[in-house]
């Protein structure tokens, strides 16, 4: 995937700026999915990346801006971190492979894709089915969808073929897997609920993990709150976690829940 020429986004376009803001508002869903991806034995995402606006002042005094993608993303509730995967067109202060840390308010898009589960035909019906596999379904991609909205049908087809992704309808951008079929997935990730028993067992076997603080000052309660996992948050609280612990940024789990607007978790941490 290259940013060069084909996928460059004009940040001066009011509609594109709206797309940037929407990406920032919904980034929590990207991080929730990515946090579970890191725990999967078998990867579920075919692509997972975040677009960032990088800038540099040229000798003429002009500010050069390029929107490029980073992957291997991590998130501490405030800062998005990862590695640049594009070769800049004009910027000289950054290069592909560089590690970057960006405030959430500075990202311009996010994207992940999942191969849809398709019921394959059985018996003789296989003879009459298509041999082609479905393209991975794209989620997010607000700036991409804004660009697609201005393309002709043929241009969109060429664009989507270049990415090898199913972007769907640019007027109906999805942010979580099976969003239409299972609306509850907007509130709670299925893995959070399905992994409850194993998570309880894990904490019973590793009770010290509840009190462990990482290099960012984040506890397990902080992390599960940031990822929007109500079920695991409840398990951690029931296991005796201290809600008053602050991160290095001076924030409690409740602060992060409010900051990211995880409405289903806020009441649990307020009690």
Backbone as CSV, one residue per row, in Angstrom:
resi,resn,N_x,N_y,N_z,CA_x,CA_y,CA_z,C_x,C_y,C_z
1,UNK,0.848,-1.181,0.000,0.000,0.000,0.000,0.888,1.237,0.000
2,UNK,0.713,2.118,-0.983,1.551,3.301,-1.078,0.698,4.561,-1.042
3,UNK,1.217,5.574,-0.384,0.537,6.853,-0.347,0.802,7.629,-1.625
4,UNK,1.908,7.349,-2.300,2.368,8.133,-3.433,1.274,8.364,-4.466
5,UNK,0.988,9.610,-4.739,0.088,10.135,-5.759,-1.346,9.594,-5.674
6,UNK,-1.532,8.291,-5.734,-2.881,7.732,-5.834,-3.702,8.018,-4.585
7,UNK,-3.087,7.855,-3.414,-3.857,7.913,-2.182,-3.591,9.184,-1.365
8,UNK,-3.034,10.187,-1.986,-2.755,11.423,-1.248,-4.055,12.151,-0.932
9,UNK,-4.178,12.648,0.283,-5.403,13.326,0.710,-5.167,14.817,0.884
10,UNK,-6.067,15.634,0.361,-5.954,17.081,0.476,-6.547,17.534,1.802
11,UNK,-5.666,17.927,2.723,-6.113,18.315,4.049,-6.798,19.663,4.103
12,UNK,-6.806,20.419,2.991,-7.460,21.721,2.976,-8.934,21.631,2.582
13,UNK,-9.375,20.477,2.174,-10.749,20.243,1.778,-11.617,20.154,3.031
14,UNK,-12.654,21.015,3.172,-13.512,20.972,4.371,-14.116,19.599,4.628
15,UNK,-14.523,18.911,3.556,-15.092,17.589,3.732,-14.040,16.595,4.226
16,UNK,-12.806,16.789,3.778,-11.735,15.913,4.236,-11.424,16.182,5.705
17,UNK,-11.471,17.437,6.105,-11.240,17.775,7.507,-12.308,17.128,8.393
18,UNK,-13.554,17.101,7.902,-14.624,16.415,8.642,-14.300,14.927,8.782
19,UNK,-13.741,14.366,7.723,-13.365,12.950,7.757,-12.272,12.718,8.793
20,UNK,-11.303,13.635,8.866,-10.232,13.517,9.857,-10.825,13.509,11.267
21,UNK,-11.744,14.430,11.526,-12.349,14.524,12.855,-13.156,13.272,13.195
22,UNK,-13.849,12.726,12.199,-14.625,11.507,12.435,-13.700,10.340,12.764
23,UNK,-12.558,10.298,12.104,-11.583,9.241,12.388,-11.076,9.352,13.821
24,UNK,-10.841,10.566,14.284,-10.363,10.771,15.647,-11.435,10.366,16.661
25,UNK,-12.687,10.707,16.380,-13.784,10.388,17.292,-14.010,8.885,17.422
26,UNK,-13.768,8.154,16.355,-14.058,6.718,16.338,-12.815,5.855,16.492
27,UNK,-11.667,6.465,16.691,-10.423,5.699,16.806,-10.511,4.630,17.882
28,UNK,-11.316,4.872,18.905,-11.421,3.903,20.000,-11.841,2.536,19.483
29,UNK,-12.637,2.485,18.416,-13.050,1.196,17.857,-11.887,0.510,17.147
30,UNK,-11.067,1.308,16.496,-9.853,0.734,15.894,-8.995,0.109,16.982
31,UNK,-8.777,0.859,18.063,-7.891,0.351,19.103,-8.493,-0.864,19.802
32,UNK,-9.802,-0.873,19.989,-10.434,-2.042,20.610,-10.163,-3.289,19.774
33,UNK,-10.337,-3.176,18.451,-10.090,-4.324,17.574,-8.617,-4.699,17.561
34,UNK,-7.746,-3.685,17.514,-6.312,-3.957,17.477,-5.829,-4.596,18.773
35,UNK,-6.378,-4.174,19.891,-5.958,-4.746,21.174,-6.305,-6.227,21.251
36,UNK,-7.432,-6.611,20.672,-7.788,-8.033,20.631,-6.949,-8.772,19.596
37,UNK,-6.609,-8.103,18.520,-5.764,-8.743,17.505,-4.435,-9.173,18.099
38,UNK,-3.867,-8.361,18.974,-2.590,-8.702,19.601,-2.697,-9.950,20.483
39,UNK,-3.911,-10.313,20.890,-4.103,-11.475,21.754,-4.480,-12.737,20.971
40,UNK,-4.813,-12.578,19.700,-5.234,-13.729,18.905,-4.044,-14.616,18.546
41,UNK,-4.255,-15.915,18.599,-3.234,-16.859,18.146,-3.179,-16.853,16.626
42,UNK,-4.365,-16.870,16.006,-4.470,-16.787,14.549,-4.924,-15.376,14.201
43,UNK,-4.134,-14.613,13.436,-4.502,-13.234,13.107,-5.871,-13.139,12.443
44,UNK,-6.615,-12.104,12.783,-7.927,-11.892,12.188,-7.960,-10.725,11.221
45,UNK,-6.986,-9.830,11.336,-6.950,-8.641,10.489,-5.967,-8.821,9.339
46,UNK,-6.394,-8.454,8.148,-5.489,-8.519,7.002,-4.698,-7.230,6.844
47,UNK,-5.234,-6.166,7.401,-4.539,-4.878,7.388,-4.989,-4.090,8.607
48,UNK,-4.085,-3.313,9.169,-4.394,-2.511,10.347,-3.403,-1.364,10.398
49,UNK,-3.874,-0.147,10.193,-2.956,0.989,10.133,-3.679,2.296,10.448
50,UNK,-2.893,3.308,10.739,-3.408,4.629,11.105,-2.725,5.669,10.235
51,UNK,-3.510,6.619,9.733,-2.955,7.684,8.900,-2.650,8.912,9.761
52,UNK,-1.492,9.487,9.517,-1.014,10.627,10.318,-0.568,11.747,9.387
53,UNK,-0.819,12.989,9.782,-0.351,14.147,9.022,1.044,14.526,9.510
54,UNK,2.035,14.357,8.637,3.408,14.757,8.938,3.692,16.069,8.220
55,UNK,4.518,16.912,8.834,4.782,18.214,8.221,6.247,18.607,8.361
56,UNK,6.627,19.561,7.508,8.001,20.068,7.507,7.988,21.441,6.845
57,UNK,8.817,22.344,7.351,8.915,23.670,6.739,10.009,23.667,5.680
58,UNK,9.624,24.011,4.466,10.582,24.048,3.368,11.448,25.301,3.458
59,UNK,12.511,25.355,2.656,13.411,26.520,2.661,12.678,27.787,2.266
60,UNK,11.620,27.650,1.493,10.833,28.808,1.063,9.918,29.317,2.178
61,UNK,9.853,28.571,3.279,8.960,28.927,4.368,7.620,28.228,4.289
62,UNK,7.355,27.584,3.168,6.100,26.853,2.996,6.075,25.615,3.893
63,UNK,4.914,25.333,4.475,4.744,24.141,5.290,4.268,23.004,4.382
64,UNK,5.067,21.961,4.310,4.726,20.792,3.504,4.054,19.756,4.406
65,UNK,2.920,19.255,3.971,2.176,18.263,4.750,1.949,17.022,3.899
66,UNK,2.199,15.865,4.479,1.885,14.604,3.819,1.176,13.695,4.822
67,UNK,0.090,13.103,4.357,-0.657,12.155,5.187,-0.176,10.758,4.837
68,UNK,0.385,10.062,5.811,0.963,8.741,5.564,0.557,7.771,6.674
69,UNK,0.742,6.490,6.384,0.256,5.437,7.269,1.344,4.880,8.176
70,UNK,0.933,4.513,9.393,1.808,3.810,10.324,1.131,2.484,10.702
71,UNK,1.953,1.493,11.045,1.391,0.219,11.513,2.086,-0.211,12.792
72,UNK,1.865,-1.459,13.222,2.330,-1.924,14.537,1.906,-0.917,15.602
73,UNK,0.655,-0.544,15.547,0.133,0.569,16.351,-0.058,0.169,17.814
74,UNK,0.289,1.097,18.697,-0.042,0.975,20.115,-0.683,2.290,20.558
75,UNK,-1.370,2.247,21.715,-2.132,3.412,22.166,-2.223,3.388,23.682
76,UNK,-1.884,4.514,24.305,-1.894,4.591,25.762,-3.050,5.429,26.309
77,UNK,-4.020,5.709,25.437,-5.155,6.536,25.851,-5.038,7.964,25.384
78,UNK,-3.824,8.407,25.118,-3.577,9.766,24.649,-2.763,9.804,23.358
79,UNK,-1.780,8.923,23.268,-0.807,8.966,22.183,-0.858,7.701,21.334
80,UNK,-0.862,7.900,20.019,-0.827,6.797,19.064,0.618,6.611,18.614
81,UNK,1.084,5.369,18.643,2.475,5.086,18.324,2.557,4.007,17.253
82,UNK,3.600,4.095,16.414,3.766,3.081,15.384,4.921,3.403,14.464
83,UNK,5.018,2.641,13.369,6.132,2.760,12.429,5.626,3.180,11.047
84,UNK,6.272,4.163,10.474,5.874,4.678,9.168,6.079,3.612,8.096
85,UNK,5.034,3.377,7.279,5.134,2.354,6.243,5.124,2.940,4.833
86,UNK,5.066,4.272,4.711,5.127,4.920,3.404,6.467,5.605,3.187
87,UNK,6.855,5.717,1.935,8.026,6.518,1.564,7.526,7.921,1.269
88,UNK,7.965,8.937,2.017,7.471,10.299,1.775,7.764,10.773,0.356
89,UNK,6.853,11.589,-0.181,7.070,12.179,-1.496,8.030,13.356,-1.423
90,UNK,7.805,14.248,-0.438,8.573,15.486,-0.356,9.273,15.707,0.982
91,UNK,8.744,15.142,2.054,9.321,15.372,3.375,10.702,14.746,3.482
92,UNK,11.574,15.437,4.215,12.938,14.945,4.417,13.244,14.685,5.882
93,UNK,12.295,15.057,6.758,12.532,14.909,8.192,12.031,13.581,8.744
94,UNK,11.548,12.718,7.862,11.077,11.407,8.287,11.206,10.446,7.116
95,UNK,11.406,9.171,7.430,11.526,8.186,6.361,10.838,6.889,6.760
96,UNK,10.585,6.057,5.772,9.885,4.806,6.016,10.620,3.986,7.078
97,UNK,9.858,3.410,7.997,10.436,2.627,9.082,10.644,3.395,10.365
98,UNK,10.539,4.726,10.316,10.727,5.531,11.529,9.603,5.275,12.532
99,UNK,9.973,5.262,13.816,9.001,5.122,14.896,8.479,6.501,15.255
100,UNK,7.158,6.630,15.392,6.570,7.937,15.680,5.578,7.831,16.823
101,UNK,5.417,8.927,17.542,4.417,9.049,18.597,3.596,10.299,18.312
102,UNK,2.299,10.126,18.155,1.418,11.202,17.713,0.232,11.334,18.658
103,UNK,-0.118,12.551,19.094,-1.342,12.711,19.895,-2.552,12.238,19.088
104,UNK,-3.504,11.645,19.759,-4.699,11.149,19.087,-5.355,12.246,18.250
105,UNK,-5.308,13.470,18.731,-5.941,14.588,18.022,-5.239,14.942,16.717
106,UNK,-4.106,14.307,16.428,-3.358,14.607,15.206,-3.469,13.517,14.142
107,UNK,-4.189,12.443,14.426,-4.323,11.426,13.383,-5.359,11.900,12.358
108,UNK,-5.272,11.376,11.147,-6.216,11.783,10.107,-7.072,10.625,9.594
109,UNK,-6.762,9.401,9.990,-7.597,8.279,9.591,-7.120,7.002,10.272
110,UNK,-7.936,5.978,10.183,-7.562,4.630,10.611,-8.284,3.628,9.726
111,UNK,-7.735,2.439,9.653,-8.296,1.423,8.777,-7.913,0.038,9.265
112,UNK,-8.886,-0.853,9.330,-8.556,-2.271,9.469,-9.480,-3.051,8.547
113,UNK,-9.075,-4.262,8.213,-9.860,-5.080,7.298,-9.885,-6.518,7.779
114,UNK,-11.029,-7.164,7.576,-11.251,-8.544,8.010,-11.860,-9.325,6.852
115,UNK,-11.365,-10.528,6.615,-11.973,-11.378,5.597,-13.323,-11.858,6.118
116,UNK,-14.395,-11.596,5.395,-15.722,-11.996,5.898,-15.883,-13.499,5.966
117,UNK,-16.660,-13.944,6.950,-16.980,-15.366,7.058,-18.077,-15.700,6.055
118,UNK,-17.744,-16.555,5.110,-18.705,-16.933,4.076,-18.981,-18.420,4.173
119,UNK,-20.261,-18.760,4.222,-20.643,-20.170,4.268,-20.366,-20.801,2.907
120,UNK,-19.421,-21.728,2.857,-19.055,-22.341,1.588,-20.039,-23.450,1.229
121,UNK,-20.361,-23.576,-0.061,-21.319,-24.589,-0.496,-20.788,-25.992,-0.305
122,UNK,-21.697,-26.950,-0.157,-21.314,-28.342,0.044,-21.741,-29.182,-1.163
123,UNK,-21.125,-30.332,-1.261,-21.518,-31.299,-2.277,-21.373,-30.783,-3.689
124,UNK,-22.347,-31.148,-4.542,-22.277,-30.797,-5.954,-22.433,-29.302,-6.193
125,UNK,-22.985,-28.571,-5.214,-23.178,-27.133,-5.404,-21.855,-26.412,-5.555
126,UNK,-20.753,-27.053,-5.127,-19.433,-26.450,-5.298,-19.139,-26.202,-6.780
127,UNK,-19.705,-27.063,-7.624,-19.429,-26.967,-9.055,-19.987,-25.680,-9.643
128,UNK,-20.993,-25.127,-8.974,-21.654,-23.955,-9.514,-21.325,-22.681,-8.745
129,UNK,-20.381,-22.767,-7.838,-20.012,-21.606,-7.029,-18.785,-20.935,-7.601
130,UNK,-18.608,-19.672,-7.250,-17.434,-18.923,-7.696,-16.202,-19.409,-6.957
131,UNK,-15.101,-19.497,-7.663,-13.861,-19.960,-7.054,-13.100,-18.832,-6.378
132,UNK,-13.539,-17.604,-6.606,-12.825,-16.462,-6.038,-13.212,-16.259,-4.585
133,UNK,-12.239,-15.933,-3.756,-12.482,-15.667,-2.344,-12.933,-14.216,-2.181
134,UNK,-13.793,-13.937,-1.188,-14.227,-12.545,-0.982,-13.066,-11.672,-0.529
135,UNK,-13.113,-10.408,-0.941,-12.082,-9.471,-0.514,-12.279,-9.126,0.954
136,UNK,-11.202,-8.817,1.665,-11.339,-8.364,3.055,-12.226,-7.124,3.136
137,UNK,-13.083,-7.084,4.143,-13.985,-5.961,4.344,-13.277,-4.864,5.121
138,UNK,-13.339,-3.631,4.600,-12.660,-2.496,5.228,-13.564,-1.809,6.246
139,UNK,-12.956,-1.393,7.350,-13.653,-0.641,8.396,-12.883,0.648,8.639
140,UNK,-13.613,1.733,8.923,-12.949,3.031,9.044,-12.628,3.566,7.657
141,UNK,-11.449,4.135,7.507,-11.048,4.670,6.205,-11.859,5.887,5.801
142,UNK,-12.068,6.809,6.731,-12.929,7.970,6.475,-12.385,8.887,5.380
143,UNK,-11.086,9.125,5.394,-10.499,9.971,4.341,-10.531,9.242,2.998
144,UNK,-10.356,7.933,3.030,-10.418,7.132,1.810,-11.827,7.190,1.225
145,UNK,-12.822,7.054,2.081,-14.201,7.083,1.612,-14.581,8.462,1.070
146,UNK,-14.003,9.512,1.643,-14.258,10.847,1.110,-13.690,10.968,-0.300
147,UNK,-12.496,10.427,-0.514,-11.916,10.435,-1.859,-12.750,9.588,-2.807
148,UNK,-13.210,8.424,-2.333,-14.023,7.540,-3.173,-15.336,8.205,-3.575
149,UNK,-15.876,9.058,-2.684,-17.151,9.714,-2.970,-17.050,10.658,-4.164
150,UNK,-15.838,11.095,-4.468,-15.634,12.034,-5.574,-15.161,11.342,-6.851
151,UNK,-15.065,10.004,-6.807,-14.623,9.243,-7.968,-15.809,8.756,-8.786
152,UNK,-15.553,8.458,-10.039,-16.552,7.795,-10.867,-16.607,6.324,-10.457
153,UNK,-17.603,5.615,-10.941,-17.728,4.192,-10.631,-16.480,3.439,-11.078
154,UNK,-15.994,3.759,-12.255,-14.804,3.087,-12.784,-13.574,3.406,-11.953
155,UNK,-13.450,4.671,-11.533,-12.301,5.064,-10.703,-12.341,4.367,-9.356
156,UNK,-13.538,4.237,-8.771,-13.654,3.539,-7.485,-13.255,2.076,-7.638
157,UNK,-13.663,1.483,-8.728,-13.314,0.087,-8.965,-11.805,-0.088,-9.067
158,UNK,-11.143,0.807,-9.811,-9.685,0.739,-9.945,-9.010,0.977,-8.599
159,UNK,-9.541,1.945,-7.853,-8.995,2.265,-6.531,-9.080,1.059,-5.603
160,UNK,-10.270,0.433,-5.549,-10.487,-0.700,-4.654,-9.652,-1.905,-5.073
161,UNK,-9.494,-2.085,-6.379,-8.643,-3.174,-6.867,-7.188,-2.957,-6.468
162,UNK,-6.761,-1.696,-6.469,-5.380,-1.391,-6.077,-5.140,-1.752,-4.618
163,UNK,-6.129,-1.506,-3.773,-6.023,-1.842,-2.353,-6.335,-3.310,-2.086
164,UNK,-7.094,-3.934,-3.007,-7.577,-5.306,-2.799,-8.399,-5.410,-1.517
165,UNK,-9.302,-4.423,-1.365,-10.203,-4.391,-0.218,-11.611,-4.071,-0.687
166,UNK,-12.599,-4.534,0.074,-13.992,-4.186,-0.153,-14.335,-3.005,0.740
167,UNK,-14.401,-1.797,0.148,-14.678,-0.594,0.922,-16.173,-0.339,1.097
168,UNK,-17.009,-1.085,0.368,-18.439,-0.919,0.531,-18.939,0.435,0.084
169,UNK,-19.968,0.924,0.769,-20.648,2.174,0.422,-19.990,3.337,1.157
170,UNK,-19.518,4.322,0.398,-18.853,5.478,1.036,-19.822,6.310,1.866
171,UNK,-21.124,6.089,1.698,-22.113,6.806,2.508,-22.459,6.062,3.798
172,UNK,-21.902,4.886,3.960,-22.246,4.043,5.116,-20.970,3.378,5.637
173,UNK,-20.175,4.140,6.355,-18.871,3.669,6.820,-19.037,2.872,8.114
174,UNK,-18.524,1.648,8.108,-18.616,0.779,9.274,-17.371,0.927,10.148
175,UNK,-17.547,0.736,11.458,-16.415,0.870,12.379,-16.139,-0.390,13.196
176,UNK,-17.093,-1.340,13.203,-16.872,-2.608,13.908,-17.362,-3.758,13.045
177,UNK,-16.787,-4.931,13.252,-17.135,-6.116,12.485,-18.583,-6.536,12.771
178,UNK,-19.298,-6.952,11.726,-20.699,-7.379,11.840,-21.568,-6.295,12.486
179,UNK,-21.288,-5.053,12.167,-22.011,-3.927,12.777,-23.503,-3.971,12.463
180,UNK,-23.844,-4.360,11.241,-25.260,-4.412,10.849,-25.944,-5.637,11.438
181,UNK,-25.251,-6.777,11.376,-25.848,-8.028,11.847,-25.954,-8.104,13.359
182,UNK,-24.962,-7.538,14.032,-24.907,-7.577,15.501,-24.647,-6.172,16.037
183,UNK,-25.679,-5.314,16.114,-25.492,-3.929,16.570,-24.845,-3.814,17.942
184,UNK,-25.017,-4.861,18.767,-24.418,-4.841,20.099,-22.909,-4.809,20.073
185,UNK,-22.305,-5.152,18.928,-20.852,-5.113,18.810,-20.300,-3.704,18.935
186,UNK,-21.147,-2.696,18.717,-20.717,-1.315,18.923,-20.472,-1.042,20.401
187,UNK,-21.177,-1.770,21.251,-21.041,-1.554,22.692,-19.944,-2.424,23.285
188,UNK,-19.955,-3.695,22.934,-18.993,-4.628,23.537,-18.438,-5.560,22.474
189,UNK,-17.125,-5.713,22.462,-16.496,-6.630,21.510,-16.854,-8.069,21.882
190,UNK,-17.226,-8.911,20.915,-17.602,-10.298,21.233,-16.531,-11.055,22.001
191,UNK,-15.267,-10.798,21.704,-14.206,-11.527,22.394,-14.150,-11.192,23.873
192,UNK,-14.530,-9.966,24.228,-14.532,-9.581,25.637,-15.495,-10.462,26.420
193,UNK,-16.664,-10.712,25.818,-17.661,-11.557,26.484,-17.274,-13.032,26.420
194,UNK,-16.801,-13.456,25.261,-16.492,-14.875,25.068,-15.288,-15.351,25.876
195,UNK,-14.385,-14.420,26.192,-13.159,-14.788,26.902,-13.270,-14.598,28.405
196,UNK,-14.466,-14.318,28.908,-14.622,-14.003,30.327,-14.085,-15.112,31.227
197,UNK,-14.504,-16.349,30.994,-14.093,-17.447,31.874,-12.579,-17.638,31.858
198,UNK,-11.985,-17.545,30.693,-10.534,-17.701,30.598,-9.817,-16.535,31.262
199,UNK,-10.413,-15.355,31.182,-9.803,-14.187,31.813,-9.866,-14.302,33.333
200,UNK,-11.000,-14.771,33.839,-11.131,-15.003,35.281,-10.081,-16.001,35.742
201,UNK,-9.933,-17.068,34.990,-8.946,-18.095,35.320,-7.527,-17.530,35.278
202,UNK,-7.268,-16.686,34.276,-5.946,-16.080,34.145,-5.603,-15.233,35.372
203,UNK,-6.553,-14.429,35.830,-6.294,-13.574,36.985,-6.154,-14.388,38.271
204,UNK,-6.868,-15.481,38.335,-6.713,-16.355,39.502,-5.316,-16.953,39.557
205,UNK,-4.767,-17.247,38.405,-3.433,-17.837,38.324,-2.331,-16.787,38.358
206,UNK,-2.698,-15.542,38.000,-1.703,-14.455,37.954,-2.242,-13.219,38.671
207,UNK,-2.489,-13.316,39.965,-3.100,-12.200,40.706,-2.261,-10.937,40.719
208,UNK,-0.945,-11.067,40.579,-0.079,-9.891,40.602,-0.293,-9.001,39.388
209,UNK,-0.863,-9.554,38.321,-1.092,-8.755,37.113,-2.076,-7.611,37.365
210,UNK,-2.926,-7.775,38.358,-3.894,-6.723,38.670,-3.184,-5.465,39.182
211,UNK,-2.075,-5.664,39.882,-1.344,-4.532,40.461,-0.182,-4.064,39.581
212,UNK,0.111,-4.807,38.522,1.252,-4.453,37.666,1.017,-3.128,36.955
213,UNK,2.048,-2.304,36.915,2.003,-1.010,36.225,3.063,-1.020,35.125
214,UNK,2.687,-0.652,33.910,3.663,-0.682,32.818,4.442,0.626,32.751
215,UNK,5.261,0.771,31.716,6.152,1.941,31.605,5.391,3.248,31.413
216,UNK,4.142,3.168,30.980,3.321,4.369,30.828,2.490,4.649,32.077
217,UNK,2.703,3.829,33.104,1.934,4.001,34.325,0.532,3.434,34.231
218,UNK,0.321,2.567,33.246,-1.006,2.000,33.045,-1.144,0.651,33.749
219,UNK,-2.236,0.499,34.462,-2.569,-0.777,35.090,-3.418,-1.591,34.117
220,UNK,-3.692,-2.824,34.477,-4.558,-3.659,33.652,-5.944,-3.032,33.539
221,UNK,-6.411,-2.421,34.612,-7.711,-1.750,34.582,-7.692,-0.589,33.598
222,UNK,-6.609,0.187,33.604,-6.459,1.272,32.628,-6.568,0.722,31.212
223,UNK,-5.801,-0.314,30.916,-5.703,-0.845,29.558,-7.028,-1.386,29.054
224,UNK,-7.718,-2.138,29.905,-8.996,-2.706,29.468,-10.064,-1.627,29.330
225,UNK,-9.955,-0.578,30.131,-10.870,0.553,29.994,-10.607,1.283,28.691
226,UNK,-9.352,1.566,28.389,-8.989,2.255,27.151,-9.482,1.464,25.942
227,UNK,-9.427,0.140,26.037,-9.876,-0.715,24.937,-11.394,-0.915,24.918
228,UNK,-12.089,-0.387,25.905,-13.550,-0.439,25.895,-14.158,-1.781,26.221
229,UNK,-13.447,-2.590,27.018,-13.903,-3.947,27.315,-14.629,-4.012,28.662
230,UNK,-15.929,-3.853,28.640,-16.705,-3.807,29.868,-16.593,-5.102,30.677
231,UNK,-16.708,-6.244,29.997,-16.691,-7.525,30.709,-15.393,-7.714,31.483
232,UNK,-14.258,-7.457,30.833,-12.981,-7.640,31.513,-12.769,-6.572,32.579
233,UNK,-13.281,-5.375,32.359,-13.194,-4.326,33.383,-13.916,-4.785,34.650
234,UNK,-15.092,-5.357,34.489,-15.851,-5.836,35.651,-15.100,-6.945,36.380
235,UNK,-14.505,-7.855,35.611,-13.749,-8.950,36.230,-12.576,-8.398,37.033
236,UNK,-11.882,-7.418,36.477,-10.727,-6.820,37.162,-11.159,-6.138,38.456
237,UNK,-12.276,-5.428,38.407,-12.782,-4.753,39.609,-13.204,-5.776,40.659
238,UNK,-13.857,-6.833,40.219,-14.277,-7.885,41.145,-13.082,-8.608,41.764
239,UNK,-11.939,-8.505,41.092,-10.720,-9.153,41.594,-9.938,-8.239,42.523
240,UNK,-10.484,-7.051,42.796,-9.881,-6.170,43.788,-9.010,-5.055,43.260
241,UNK,-9.133,-4.695,41.984,-8.314,-3.621,41.417,-8.647,-2.283,42.065
242,UNK,-7.631,-1.439,42.151,-7.772,-0.102,42.748,-8.122,0.901,41.646
243,UNK,-9.341,1.453,41.701,-9.805,2.388,40.673,-9.121,3.745,40.758
244,UNK,-8.481,4.020,41.887,-7.906,5.356,42.081,-6.497,5.501,41.510
245,UNK,-5.882,4.408,41.075,-4.512,4.466,40.543,-4.472,5.368,39.316
246,UNK,-3.455,6.238,39.275,-3.289,7.161,38.161,-2.124,6.739,37.280
247,UNK,-2.270,7.000,35.991,-1.191,6.736,35.037,-0.136,7.827,35.154
248,UNK,0.927,7.728,34.357,1.948,8.782,34.367,1.348,10.117,33.921
249,UNK,0.272,10.034,33.154,-0.409,11.260,32.704,-1.357,11.787,33.772
250,UNK,-1.385,11.123,34.937,-2.227,11.573,36.037,-3.693,11.239,35.870
251,UNK,-3.997,10.151,35.143,-5.385,9.813,34.854,-5.770,8.456,35.427
252,UNK,-6.975,8.396,35.954,-7.529,7.134,36.431,-8.213,6.426,35.263
253,UNK,-8.648,5.201,35.508,-9.387,4.476,34.477,-10.656,5.231,34.102
254,UNK,-11.310,5.814,35.093,-12.519,6.595,34.822,-12.210,7.779,33.914
255,UNK,-11.081,8.430,34.141,-10.692,9.554,33.280,-10.605,9.114,31.822
256,UNK,-10.013,7.951,31.594,-9.877,7.455,30.220,-11.234,7.067,29.640
257,UNK,-12.086,6.460,30.455,-13.422,6.091,29.980,-14.200,7.323,29.543
258,UNK,-14.089,8.390,30.323,-14.780,9.637,29.982,-14.139,10.300,28.768
259,UNK,-12.824,10.294,28.720,-12.091,10.927,27.627,-12.411,10.274,26.280
260,UNK,-12.522,8.932,26.284,-12.787,8.194,25.051,-14.285,7.953,24.840
261,UNK,-15.080,8.422,25.782,-16.541,8.318,25.703,-17.011,6.866,25.611
262,UNK,-16.433,6.017,26.453,-16.935,4.650,26.580,-18.100,4.693,27.566
263,UNK,-19.267,4.997,27.056,-20.442,5.261,27.905,-20.861,4.041,28.725
264,UNK,-20.605,2.837,28.214,-21.025,1.634,28.926,-20.104,1.291,30.088
265,UNK,-18.916,1.902,30.135,-17.961,1.616,31.192,-17.963,2.682,32.289
266,UNK,-18.289,3.902,31.925,-18.253,5.028,32.874,-19.037,4.736,34.160
267,UNK,-20.299,4.263,34.084,-21.055,4.017,35.328,-20.415,2.985,36.245
268,UNK,-19.777,1.974,35.661,-19.144,0.926,36.459,-17.971,1.485,37.250
269,UNK,-17.237,2.410,36.670,-16.076,2.999,37.342,-16.468,4.130,38.288
270,UNK,-17.643,4.707,38.074,-18.106,5.771,38.960,-18.646,5.226,40.276
271,UNK,-19.138,3.992,40.256,-19.740,3.401,41.480,-18.671,3.068,42.520
